Amino acid sequence: MAGLGDGGATGAQELETIMRHVNFDLPPSRPGREWLSYPEFPTAEDLNPFVEHPQPLPNHVEEPWERKDSYIEAHYRLQREEGVKLLRDSVKSFIQDPFMADDEETCIYTRVYVKGYLMTRFGPMCQVQFSTERSGKKIRWTNTRRLTAGTLVVLSTASDGFRTIRMPAVITIHRIRDGLDQNPPTIYFQWTNLNDSVMNPSEQLVMIENRGGYFEAVRHSMVGLQHVANTENPLDKYLVHADKGDRPARYVQENPHMDIRALVHHIPDADTMTTSEVHAKMTEVGEPLRSYPIIDGFDDDLSQYTNLDNSQLSAVHRILTKELAIVQGPPGTGKTFTSVQALKILLASQEKGSNAIIVAAQTNHAVDQILTQLINADFKVVRLGGRTQNEVIKRYSMYNLRQRAPARLWGHGADRDYKACESARKRNVIMLERIIEEVFANDLLNPEALHSTGVISDSQLKSIQAGQAWVSASRTPDEPAGVLAEWLGDQLVRVKRQDERDPDFDDFEEIDEDDLEEEEYDLEHDDCIIDEDEDGRVDGKFLPITHLWTGANPRGYTETDLIIRRELRKSNLWDIDHKYRGAIYQYWQKQLLSRHRQAFCDALVDNARIVRNLKVNRWYKDTKCIKSQQIEIIGCTTTGLCKYRGLLAAMRPRTMLIEEAAETREANILSALYSSLQQLILVGDHQQLTPHCDIPLLAEPPFNMRVSMFERLVKLEVPFSVLNMQRRMIPSLREILNPFYQELQDHPVVTKPDARPPIPGMDHTSFFFHHTWADHLDENLSRNNILEAEMVVHFIDYLMLNGVDASQITVLTYYRGQKKKILAQYKSMKKNSVPFNNVFTVDSYQGEENDIIILSLVRSNGPNGPHNAGFLRDKNRGVVAISRARRGFYIFGNVINLRHSSDTWRMWGEVYHVLQQQGRCSSIDGLPIVCQKHGRMTFKAHPEDWIVCHGGCDLACPETLDCGHACGLRCHWLSHDKLICRKPCERKLPCGHPCQQVCGENCVCTCAEFTGAYSHDDFPDASTHQSDVAVEYNKSRVAPFISSDQRRAGAAVRGRGNQRPLDRDFRPGLGYINGDSPTRNDQIQTWANFNFQLDDKQKSEEARDRMEMIESQRRLIGGPSGIQDTFHPVTLDNEGGRNVGVGITTKTILSPDKDEDLLSFDFGPDEIAEPQSEAKVANARSASAKMGEPGISHLDGNALLHRGQANMIFPLQSEQHRRGLGHSQASTGREANEPEWDATSAADVNSAINGEHLVSNGNARQEAINDDAEDDLITL
């Protein structure tokens, strides 16, 4: 690789840096510095649970370190212990109980067999099949953390059971399709030691995985720490000795002038100036700032032209000048905005593309947020790592940057070296193929191969060759032929495939929760093992390893048996007893495999060396690509800082910025201190989330793995800046944060009422609702509180009924079990409404905000305890939870539990005290809500109190709908022009039948005369559509007792044929309350007294008379006895269009049946609301109060309310149901004279007659078959 590229001295330096990282040579072990020679991956000895291992060293955070070596070694040993200990504990559990099943910590995979090797440009990957029989349940591979790429596993032979054989491996490809979804499933991994590579396909293995920990998160940082130990950096004095000198960076000292025009955002009184005047003033103000002496700070006059407050200006100055710049940003103070302003100045003050700045964060989401702002500011950005979910950022990936680079960029040298490496790799794969083909022949072994490897002697070879003269053909076409087939005879058998299927378990394994007293952690699988050079694809040649044929050996003879050893000594193979030849052949196969295994492993090692050279070539090309396109910002996660260390170090960056630095492990930042680095910028808040640690013992003193570099240096009083002007929350919510951020102030923007309007339907913008409902553990040991979840769901419903959009509400909780419970409760109580998915754990919501935050604390053990706060003890999580809201913040929890839990009240007591001073804590009355229409305050103390709440107070609505029917609801905020009447429609249709819908629905009749769907229609156009009856009504209104499919079918039928127009005097309206509708023959009829059976009978008799007349005419002319009928089969698609089939001629005799022209709908029980009596609710509530379980908070589906602009419909309690209509009154059939929407129960008929109605979007004038409208309906 010495001749790679032609970039001069700089190119040679970059190449040398990359090669030093990729081909990292460990130094020999020296006393006191043994850790520098530890390999990247754990060894078999590291995973031996019965030997003594080096203990992790204490991590001092209260005082500076004396020596750099001790500082780095302590972090290295902590990283290695966390990466290995959990798996070592799992190995110990298996050795102690080889028949153990999967448990909370360990996954056991049995019947593991090697199937082959995938030869990729990222190295050889072994494919194995395995069994999950020890799990006892089916695995949802799409929703599990099992065998995630980057996970460390360990294998052993089934016979050894990890006592002496422990072979570590790292999962590389977590492929679901044609992999984990198979039975048995398969997975790919890389052996950490290629000399462990298994070549025997019949060797049964066992594989162990620990559910906790993630080796990929520590693997690269350990190697980075070994690099850092051998390099000096100007930042060492701060990180090791906690130097308090506030020195400028070297490059700032060399050139202390910067272009700070980016800080000018506006001109005072610009609204009184013309555009040209504003432009001239901007030029005038900006010209002195083009080359500004930065070291002494900013002039006070600058504050009138910038949007930054004084604390942000101070932070920007620190970022621009200091070697170590630490900026603390409390919630809502604009940390990321401040960072972006500083980066704009740094980039504007240097030659374009001369010094790329590294920007990193703990999570992909945080990286993408700051990169998006930089892209919007027109900076050139590249994103390392392929795991971003942001579609905009994906366009700036390293892969896409390579694709856009011109081919001439690489030069002849780089291209030549790449081709040489790739050619060497392909030759290596061919060599491996030959080894495999020799050992695993498609038919039988080659005697010459047995002889060349010393398995058989010269005389034995000659004897077998002499028998070739009388070799006969194979017995069957699929059996191999040849001398060894003749020699084996009936001892030749096909190898049994190792494909035993897993047991078909009934239950599925629940999604891994791991949230019992443990945080949700965003595992950064940032490319994991594979760099995904080809945009996520991992291609290569697969080399299968399998025997097709072998010898029969029913007695299980081996070479240790005396009789076999005696037969093996015979010089003439034909003299070997026939019954032992199968065992002899198996011995030859085993010997041939054993003698080729070392050559196989050596070839794999050589392949890995070639692959590393390819990586050097690829990274070198990447450096040229980044520089040629003048990339200014390189973004990645903090895991990527270590993973791509060779590439980033070759770029020789001088500035690195870490966002959310207080959430990042110290080792991840320390291991990324490249020798060229002159400035480190840490932006974060140590009072919010801290770094994650998988082993609780290592998280606490004296190891302190949850203490970040940011927090350690701040507490050691290294100089830092604090942002103190918050722009997120209204002042009353900011007061809740004051005990933790005493200097936090309000920006004027949050004090303007129009910027942060009050919460509709609420008297308070914050409230602590206290209860004593007990929490529970679910099947995954995750906490949930059912009644609290119900209360939260009803509160969400109430807010939406008062005009709050669903996107403005977020629910936070500390437990994933409660998150699932809230989502399930909402889905159950609000069927078919627009989904509400804004439920998050506190840990996953750092850096986010919303107008209304509802916090579910979950933990409660009744009023008397014993009290335990669990997660709520964590002050940092608490600060995150109470600081996300802009306009409204509502807490649901047990105050008594918080008060009596150790170490919890110090945090939550401060919050409660502020809310108590504001008069916003729960009394015995419950949660106060205020009716927008009457201004009346009511209280909700239990989920059942919400049942009769329609978004207002408890007064009955006295008004009428547009159609003239009474509203019938309780007080509600929505206007009546958005309501749909649900009284029966009294309109007479042109066909003579009454309308079968409710007042607010489309008029419908299923008779043939109305629909035009006659049995012998011959349609020339398969997609004929007719307009609906010209009646003015809201076409988006759909009966709640008709499913989506049934509505589509009915709408399609209504569009068929030629409908009769309405009579000229037909009055368009809803229900004909104030007048009579014209009918045929001037006969006044209603849907209640119309007789469908009589009308259908008359139509049938008329049809029979017509057919008899046709038959009599046929007899007169001597035609056939039957009727020759030609018809076209017609089907309807989902849009109501018709598909006309080929004409069919048939001979039939008409036998009309009753109702043959009617289309009837059958309704299932899922579409009918079951009413409940008030007595049932009362009994259930009483029982729930005794048992700590939720009461019945059932909502019927007889009246629905629309949620403003959210286009969602909600159920309301019907007065008829509250009077006690029970399920026993339901009818199972439908009489011929009943309307179709009334096909379920007498209770529902009464409910409809008594004036219940639907509420719809008043702006909608859509077709009844609109799918969007259908999805908005719910029926409980």
C-alpha positions, 0 to 999 in steps of 0.5 A, spaced: 500 500 500 506 504 500 504 507 493 497 509 494 495 515 491 499 521 489 497 527 493 504 529 495 506 530 502 499 531 505 497 525 502 502 521 504 501 523 511 494 522 511 495 515 508 500 513 514 495 516 519 489 511 516 494 505 516 496 506 523 489 506 525 487 500 521 493 496 522 494 497 529 499 493 532 499 492 539 506 493 543 509 488 547 506 487 554 510 491 559 509 491 567 504 496 569 502 498 562 499 491 560 492 494 558 496 497 552 497 490 549 490 488 550 486 485 543 480 489 541 476 483 542 475 479 548 479 472 548 477 465 551 480 467 557 477 473 558 470 469 558 472 464 563 468 465 569 472 461 574 479 465 573 481 471 577 480 477 572 483 484 573 479 489 577 476 496 574 480 502 577 476 507 581 474 513 576 476 519 580 471 525 579 472 529 585 479 531 584 484 532 578 488 526 576 495 526 577 498 522 571 495 521 564 496 514 564 492 512 570 487 517 567 486 513 561 487 506 564 482 507 569 477 509 563 479 503 559 478 498 564 471 500 566 470 500 558 472 493 558 469 490 564 462 493 562 463 490 555 465 483 557 462 482 564 455 480 563 457 475 557 462 472 562 456 471 567 452 468 562 457 463 561 457 461 568 450 460 569 450 455 563 456 451 566 452 451 572 446 449 569 447 446 562 439 445 561 437 452 563 432 456 559 432 463 557 432 468 563 432 475 564 439 476 562 441 470 558 439 467 551 441 460 549 441 458 542 442 450 541 443 446 535 448 451 532 451 448 525 455 452 521 452 452 514 458 456 510 462 463 509 460 469 506 466 472 503 465 480 503 469 486 502 468 487 510 471 480 511 469 473 512 462 472 515 460 465 518 453 463 517 450 458 522 443 456 523 440 455 530 434 453 535 431 458 540 427 452 543 430 454 550 426 461 549 419 457 550 416 462 546 416 464 539 421 470 537 418 476 534 425 478 530 422 484 527 421 487 535 427 484 539 434 486 541 436 479 540 442 478 536 442 485 534 448 487 529 454 489 534 452 484 539 458 480 542 456 472 543 460 466 545 460 459 542 462 452 544 461 445 542 455 442 545 460 436 548 464 441 551 459 446 554 464 452 555 468 448 560 474 449 556 472 451 549 469 459 548 469 462 542 467 469 541 464 472 535 460 479 533 454 479 530 454 482 523 448 481 519 441 481 522 437 479 516 430 478 517 428 475 510 431 469 508 434 469 515 431 469 522 424 468 519 426 461 517 425 455 521 431 454 523 433 461 523 440 463 521 444 469 522 451 471 520 457 473 525 465 474 525 469 470 529 473 475 533 479 470 532 479 467 525 483 461 528 477 459 532 473 458 525 469 452 525 469 448 518 465 442 520 458 442 518 456 436 523 459 439 529 453 441 534 455 448 537 451 452 543 451 460 543 450 464 548 448 472 548 447 476 554 441 481 553 444 487 557 450 491 554 452 492 547 459 491 545 459 495 539 458 501 544 465 500 548 469 496 542 472 502 538 473 507 544 477 502 547 482 502 541 481 509 541 484 510 548 490 505 546 491 510 541 491 516 546 495 514 551 501 514 546 500 521 543 500 528 546 495 534 546 494 541 548 487 539 552 491 534 556 492 539 562 484 541 562 482 533 562 487 530 567 489 536 571 483 540 571 487 546 569 483 553 570 487 557 565 482 560 560 487 560 554 485 561 547 486 556 542 493 556 538 489 558 531 486 563 535 492 566 537 496 566 531 490 569 527 485 573 532 481 576 527 474 573 525 468 575 521 462 576 526 457 579 521 453 572 522 451 575 529 447 581 525 440 579 525 436 585 524 436 593 524 432 597 529 426 601 526 427 597 520 419 597 519 420 605 518 426 604 512 425 602 505 429 596 503 435 599 500 435 603 506 435 597 511 440 593 506 445 600 506 445 600 514 446 592 514 452 593 510 454 599 514 454 595 521 457 589 518 463 592 515 467 593 521 465 586 523 468 583 517 475 582 521 473 583 528 479 582 534 475 577 537 480 575 543 477 581 548 470 580 547 464 583 543 462 591 543 456 592 547 453 596 541 452 589 538 447 587 542 442 592 539 443 588 532 443 581 534 437 576 536 442 573 541 441 575 549 447 577 553 448 570 556 448 567 549 453 572 546 458 570 552 457 563 550 459 564 543 465 568 545 467 562 549 466 557 543 470 562 538 476 563 542 478 558 548 481 551 548 476 548 552 469 551 551 464 549 556 457 551 555 451 549 560 444 550 557 438 549 561 432 547 558 429 552 553 435 556 553 437 555 545 444 551 546 443 548 539 442 555 536 448 558 540 452 552 537 450 554 530 451 561 531 458 560 533 460 555 528 457 560 522 463 565 525 468 559 525 467 557 518 466 564 515 473 566 518 477 561 515 478 559 507 472 554 505 474 547 506 481 548 509 479 545 516 473 541 517 470 541 524 467 535 527 460 535 530 458 529 534 452 528 539 450 522 543 444 520 539 443 520 531 437 524 532 441 530 536 446 529 530 441 530 525 438 536 528 444 540 528 446 538 521 439 540 519 440 547 521 447 547 518 445 545 512 439 550 512 445 555 513 448 553 506 454 549 509 457 543 506 456 537 510 457 530 510 454 525 515 458 519 517 454 513 519 448 510 515 443 509 521 440 516 520 432 516 519 432 523 517 431 523 509 434 530 508 440 528 512 441 521 508 442 525 502 449 528 505 451 521 507 458 519 505 456 514 500 452 519 496 458 524 497 462 518 493 457 517 488 457 525 486 465 525 486 468 525 479 472 519 477 478 523 476 478 525 483 481 518 485 487 518 480 491 512 477 495 510 483 489 510 488 485 506 483 490 501 481 491 500 488 484 498 489 484 494 483 490 490 486 487 489 493 480 487 490 484 482 485 488 479 491 481 478 495 478 474 489 484 470 488 483 468 496 476 467 495 478 462 489 483 458 494 478 458 499 473 455 494 478 449 492 479 447 499 472 447 501 471 443 494 476 438 496 473 437 503 466 437 501 466 434 494 459 434 491 459 426 490 465 422 493 472 424 496 477 423 491 482 418 493 488 422 490 486 427 495 486 422 501 493 420 499 496 427 498 494 429 505 496 422 508 490 419 510 491 413 506 498 410 504 501 408 497 499 401 497 491 403 499 491 408 493 494 403 488 489 398 491 483 402 490 485 405 483 486 397 481 478 396 482 476 402 477 476 397 471 470 393 474 466 399 476 459 399 475 454 404 474 450 408 480 444 404 482 440 410 481 441 416 477 442 421 483 447 417 487 454 418 485 458 413 481 466 411 481 470 407 485 469 409 492 461 408 490 463 401 488 467 400 494 462 402 499 456 399 496 450 399 500 454 402 505 453 409 501 448 413 504 446 421 504 448 425 509 442 427 514 441 435 513 441 438 520 435 442 519 430 440 525 425 445 526 424 449 532 418 447 536 411 451 534 410 455 541 403 458 542 405 464 545 410 470 543 416 473 547 414 480 549 418 485 546 424 486 550 423 492 556 428 492 560 425 497 564 425 495 571 429 500 575 433 502 568 432 507 563 431 507 556 437 507 552 438 509 545 443 504 543 447 507 537 448 501 532 452 506 528 453 502 522 455 496 527 460 492 524 459 493 517 461 500 514 455 499 509 459 502 503 454 500 498 449 504 501 447 498 506 448 492 502 453 487 504 454 483 498 459 477 497 460 470 495 457 464 499 461 458 500 457 453 503 460 447 507 456 441 507 457 433 506 452 430 501 454 423 502 457 419 507 458 412 510 453 408 514 455 407 521 449 404 525 454 402 531 457 409 531 464 406 530 470 411 531 478 410 530 479 409 537 475 402 536 480 396 536 476 393 530 477 400 526 484 401 527 485 394 525 482 395 518 485 401 517 492 398 517 490 393 511 494 395 505 488 393 500 482 397 501 478 391 498 480 387 504 476 391 509 470 388 511 464 390 508 460 392 514 466 397 517 467 401 510 462 406 512 465 407 519 472 407 515 469 412 510 467 417 515 474 417 518 477 419 512 472 425 511 474 427 519 481 426 517 481 430 511 477 436 514 482 436 520 488 436 515 485 442 511 482 446 517 489 450 518 489 452 511 482 454 511 483 458 517 490 461 514 486 463 508 481 467 512 486 470 516 489 472 509 482 475 507 482 479 513 488 482 511 486 484 504 480 487 507 484 491 511 488 494 506 481 495 502 479 499 508 485 503 508 484 505 500 477 506 501 478 511 507 484 514 503 479 516 497 474 519 502 479 524 505 480 526 498 473 526 496 471 530 503 477 535 501 475 536 494 468 538 495 470 543 500 466 539 506 466 544 512 462 540 517 463 532 518 457 530 523 457 523 526 455 520 533 460 519 539 460 512 537 462 514 530 468 518 533 471 512 535 469 508 529 471 512 524 477 514 528 482 513 522 479 517 517 477 523 522 484 523 524 487 523 517 483 529 516 487 533 521 481 537 524 483 542 529 476 543 532 471 538 535 464 540 538 460 535 542 452 536 543 449 533 549 456 532 552 453 531 559 449 525 556 456 522 553 461 518 556 467 521 558 471 515 554 468 516 548 470 523 548 477 522 551 478 516 545 477 521 540 482 526 542 486 526 535 493 529 535 491 535 531 486 537 535 487 544 538 480 546 541 474 542 544 467 545 545 462 541 550 455 543 550 450 540 554 447 540 561 449 536 567 443 537 570 439 533 565 440 526 563 447 523 564 451 517 560 448 510 560 451 504 564 449 497 563 452 495 570 449 498 576 455 497 580 460 501 575 455 506 575 456 508 582 462 510 586 468 509 586 467 507 578 462 513 576 461 511 569 455 515 569 459 522 570 460 525 564 467 529 562 462 535 562 459 534 569 466 532 572 470 539 569 464 543 571 464 541 578 472 541 578 470 549 577 474 549 570 471 555 567 464 555 563 459 559 561 451 558 562 445 560 558 440 564 562 434 566 558 429 561 556 424 561 550 420 555 551 415 556 557 410 561 560 413 564 566 409 560 571 412 554 568 419 556 569 417 558 576 417 550 577 424 550 574 427 555 579 429 551 585 434 547 580 436 553 575 436 559 580 438 564 575 434 562 569 430 568 566 424 569 561 425 572 554 420 577 552 417 572 547 414 567 552 410 573 556 406 575 550 399 572 551 398 571 543 405 567 543 403 562 549 395 562 549 392 559 555 389 552 555 382 552 553 377 548 558 382 549 563 383 554 569 390 552 570 396 552 566 399 547 571 396 542 576 398 536 580 393 531 580 394 526 586 391 519 587 393 513 591 391 508 586 396 502 586 401 501 580 402 494 578 408 489 574 406 487 567 408 480 565 415 483 563 416 486 570 414 493 567 410 498 571 404 501 569 398 504 573 391 502 570 387 507 573 392 513 572 392 511 565 385 511 564 385 518 567 390 521 562 387 518 556 380 521 558 384 528 560 387 528 553 380 526 550 377 532 554 383 537 551 381 535 544 374 536 545 376 543 547 379 544 540 386 542 542 390 539 536 393 532 538 400 534 535 400 539 541 399 534 546 405 529 549 404 524 554 411 523 558 412 517 563 418 513 566 416 506 564 415 503 558 409 499 561 405 505 562 407 507 555 404 501 552 398 501 557 396 509 555 396 507 548 392 501 549 387 505 553 386 510 548 386 505 542 381 501 546 376 507 548 377 511 542 376 506 536 377 508 529 379 515 531 385 518 529 391 515 532 394 518 538 401 516 539 405 522 542 407 518 548 414 517 550 419 515 556 422 521 559 429 519 557 427 519 549 424 526 550 430 530 552 431 536 547 424 536 545 418 540 547 411 541 546 405 546 548 402 541 553 406 536 557 402 530 561 406 527 566 404 520 568 409 518 574 406 511 575 409 509 582 404 508 587 402 503 593 396 506 595 396 511 601 399 507 606 405 504 602 410 501 603 412 507 598 418 506 593 419 511 588 423 507 583 425 511 577 423 518 580 429 518 585 433 520 579 433 528 579 436 528 572 430 525 569 426 529 573 429 535 571 428 533 564 420 531 565 418 538 568 422 542 563 418 540 556 412 544 556 411 551 553 404 552 555 401 547 560 404 542 564 399 537 568 402 531 573 398 525 575 401 521 581 401 519 588 404 525 592 404 521 599 409 516 595 413 521 593 413 524 600 415 518 604 420 515 599 427 516 600 431 521 596 425 523 592 422 528 596 428 533 595 427 533 588 419 532 587 418 536 594 421 542 590 416 541 585 410 540 589 412 546 593 412 551 587 405 548 585 402 549 592 404 556 592 401 557 585 394 553 588 395 548 583 395 542 587 390 537 587 384 537 593 379 532 594 375 534 589 380 532 583 382 536 577 379 542 575 376 544 568 372 550 566 367 550 561 368 555 555 361 556 554 358 557 561 365 559 565 363 553 570 368 549 574 367 542 575 372 537 578 374 530 575 377 525 581 376 518 577 376 516 570 368 515 571 367 522 572 369 523 565 363 519 562 358 524 561 363 530 559 362 532 552 367 537 553 364 542 557 360 542 564 354 538 566 348 542 564 344 540 558 345 543 551 338 547 550 339 548 543 337 545 536 340 543 530 340 546 523 335 540 521 330 542 527 331 536 532 333 538 539 341 537 540 340 532 546 347 533 549 350 535 555 354 542 554 359 542 549 364 547 546 363 545 538 358 549 534 352 546 532 353 547 525 358 541 526 353 536 528 350 531 525 343 529 527 341 522 528 334 522 529 330 517 524 330 520 517 323 521 514 324 523 507 320 519 502 325 517 496 323 517 489 322 509 489 317 510 494 320 507 499 322 511 506 329 513 507 333 507 511 338 512 514 338 517 520 337 524 519 344 527 517 346 521 513 345 520 505 339 518 503 339 510 501 335 505 499 337 498 497 331 496 492 333 495 485 329 501 482 333 506 487 340 503 485 338 501 478 342 494 479 337 490 475 339 482 474 340 483 466 343 489 466 348 489 460 353 495 461 358 497 455 362 501 460 365 497 466 366 504 470 359 507 469 358 512 475 352 516 476 351 522 481 348 522 488 341 524 489 341 531 488 339 533 496 343 538 500 346 534 506 353 533 508 356 527 504 361 525 509 356 523 514 356 516 515 352 511 519 356 509 525 353 502 525 355 500 518 362 498 517 367 501 512 367 495 507 359 495 507 359 503 506 363 502 500 359 496 498 352 500 499 355 506 495 357 502 489 350 500 489 347 506 489 352 509 483 349 503 479 344 504 473 340 510 472 337 512 478 330 516 478 330 523 479 327 526 485 320 529 484 320 536 482 316 538 488 321 534 493 324 539 498 331 538 499 332 538 507 334 533 513 328 529 515 322 533 513 320 535 520 316 541 518 313 539 512 310 532 508 314 529 502 311 528 496 310 520 495 307 516 489 300 516 488 299 521 493 299 516 499 303 519 505 307 514 508 313 513 513 319 508 514 315 506 520 309 504 517 311 502 510 311 494 508 317 492 505 314 485 504 308 487 501 311 491 496 316 486 494 311 481 493 307 486 488 314 487 484 315 479 484 308 478 482 309 483 476 315 480 474 312 473 474 306 475 470 311 478 465 315 472 464 309 468 463 307 472 457 314 471 454 313 464 455 306 463 452 309 467 446 315 462 446 310 456 445 306 460 440 312 460 435 315 453 438 321 455 441 325 451 446 322 450 453 327 454 457 329 461 457 336 462 453 339 468 457 345 472 456 348 476 461 355 479 463 357 478 471 359 484 474 363 485 480 364 492 484 371 495 486 373 499 492 371 505 489 364 503 486 366 502 479 364 496 475 368 490 472 364 487 467 366 480 465 365 476 459 358 474 456 355 467 459 349 464 455 345 460 460 338 456 460 334 458 466 327 458 469 325 464 473 324 462 480 323 469 483 325 469 491 323 474 496 327 480 496 331 478 490 332 486 489 335 488 496 342 489 498 342 487 505 348 488 510 349 484 516 352 487 522 357 484 526 358 484 534 364 489 533 360 494 530 355 495 535 356 498 542 353 495 548 350 499 553 351 499 560 346 500 566 348 505 571 347 500 576 353 496 572 357 502 572 356 503 580 357 496 582 364 496 578 366 502 581 365 500 588 369 493 586 374 497 583 375 502 589 376 495 593 381 492 589 385 497 586 383 496 579 380 500 574 372 502 574 368 501 568 369 507 564 365 505 558 363 509 553 357 508 548 357 509 540 350 512 539 353 519 539 359 522 536 363 528 537 368 531 532 375 534 534 375 540 531 381 541 525 383 534 528 378 530 523 377 525 529 370 523 532 369 521 539 363 517 543 359 520 548 354 517 553 347 517 551 341 519 555 337 512 553 343 508 555 344 511 562 337 510 563 338 502 563 338 499 556 341 493 557 344 488 552 339 483 554 334 487 549 338 486 543 335 483 537 339 478 533 335 479 526 332 484 522 325 485 520 323 486 512 320 493 514 326 495 519 331 500 516 338 497 515 342 501 520 337 499 525 339 491 525 342 490 531 337 491 538 331 495 540 336 499 545 339 502 539 332 503 535 330 507 542 337 511 542 336 513 535 329 515 536 331 519 542 335 525 538 342 522 539 347 525 533 353 525 530 358 531 530 362 532 523 367 537 520 363 542 518 368 544 512 367 537 509 363 536 503 365 529 501 363 523 498 360 518 503 365 513 500 371 517 502 376 512 506 379 518 510 372 520 513 371 512 514 377 511 518 375 517 523 369 513 525 368 509 532 363 505 535 364 502 542 
